Each structure stands twice: as structure tokens, then as C-alpha cells.
Amino acid sequence: MDTCSTYHVCPKRELFASFEELDGDLMSMGDDHTYWLVGRDTFRISMYDGTLRELNEVRYIPSMTKNIISVGALKAEGLRETLGEGGLKISSGSLVVLKSIRHNNLYYLTGSAVTRLASSGQFSTRS
């Protein structure tokens, strides 16, 4: 989870449910690297308690190495962030929507990516 990123990002095309190609959009990172935004879609997450959540407008950037959840994009949707000793929580009212743990000054989501299995329509989780 990233408090400075503008977009949610995923480098794995197979994790998107469907796909909208983007033409010519760029994303600049804090280390001055620029990445091409190839597409965008909805991304599904299975949370630590088994609840399924969706992130909208997730950008597909195949040259990235990690998924990024943008705290700023979540706040723009009206969600609230709470930073504590154990990690970062994203809430809607009293409901905790996303939860992360802090490790080596980074925040890792306590959940896993969900992908639709092409042949069956069933869902599968990936860490």
C-alpha cells in the first residue's frame, strides 16, 4: 500500500477480470522512472477474513515488479486511512475495508489477489 501513488498498479495481466487498453499514458515514479500505462481494469482482492473487495481503475504496467494500492485513490473515493503501530487500515465509517501490516517501513496488504479461472468462471486466490 502506497500513500504517495496516484494510481493502483498491477504488473500481471492475468489478474485482471477484463481489460481496457490505454494509449500513450505515462506514470512517473518518485525515483524519476517513467512507466507506460498499458491498460486498466478492476482488480479483486481476497482479504484476510475471506471478504472479497474490488479496486477500480487499476493500471496495468507490465514493467513494474510489485502491485501498488494507492491510499490517495482510496481517499478520493471517500474512504479514510488510519495509521497505527501495527499497520495501515482503510475504513468506510466503522467498517475496515482494507488492512495492511508494516514490515521494514513498507505496508503490505493482508490479503491476496483474486483471478477468474478462464474455463470455469470460478475464482482463485494468488498471494
N, C-alpha and C positions, 0 to 999 in steps of 0.2 A: 504494500500500500504506500502511495507516494503523496505527500502533502503539497508538492510543487508541480506535478504533472498536469497539463491541460486536458489530456485525454486518457481514457482507459486504453491499454495496449495489449495485444496478444500476438506472438510470433508464429503461432501454429494454426494454419488454415483449417485443419481437420476439427478444431474445437468450435468452429462457428456453425450455427444451425443452417443459415443460408448466407448469402453474401451479396453486397453491393460494391462494385468496383469504383474506386476513386481515380480521378485523372489529374495528376500533376500536383497534388497536395503534399506539402512537406511538414515535418515536425523537427524543431531544433531542441536539442537536449542541453542540459547545464554544462556539459563538458565540450560544448561547441560542435558536436557531431550533428549532422542533419540526416534525417531518415525519410525515405519516400513512404507515404501512406498509400498502400495498395488497395485497401478496401475497408469496409466497416460492416458491422452486424451486431446482433445480440449475442451475449455470452452467458452461459448458465453456470452457476456455482452451487455445489452441494455443501452446505455449511456443516460445522462441527456437530450439530444436533440433527442432521438429516434434512433440514429445511432447504428447499430449492429457491435460489434467488436469481434474478436476471440483471445484468448490466447492459444498458443500452448504449448505442453509438460507440462500441469498442472498435478501435482502429487496428487493422491488420498490418503489421510491419514485420515482414519475414526476416529482416536483418537484425532484429532485436534478439536478445537471449533470454529475457525474462518477461513474464506478464506484469503489467502495472495496473493497479486500481487507483484512479485519480480521486483523492479526497475532495479536491476542489470541484470536480464534476458532480460528485455526490451532494456536496453542499449546495450547488446550483439547482439541484432537484428538490431542495428543501430539507435535506437530512442534516443531522447535527453530529459533530465529532466530539468525542471525549477522550482525552489523553490521560492515561494513568500509568502507574508503575509497571503494571503487567503488560500493557499494550494500548492499542487504539480501538475504540468502539465507535461504530456509526449507528445512529439511532433515528427513529421516527417516533416522536413522542416518547413513551416509555418502552417501546419495542426496540430491542437491539437487532439491527438488520445485518450488520457485518461485524466481525470481531477479529482482531489480529493479536499476535504476540510479538514482543520486542526481543530481537536477538542481534547482538553486535551492531546496535544502533540502526537496525532496519526493522520494518514492521511486516510480518508475514501473516497472510490470511489464514485463519484456522478453518480450512475447508479445502475443496478440490474442484477442478474444472469438470464440467459435465458435457459429454458429447452424445449426439444421437447416432445410434448404430444404423448405418445406411440401409441394410437389408431388412431389419426388423421393426424400425421405428421406436425401439426401446432406448433407454438412456443408460449410459455407463459413466463412471467417475474416473478421473485421472488426477493424480497428485502433481 
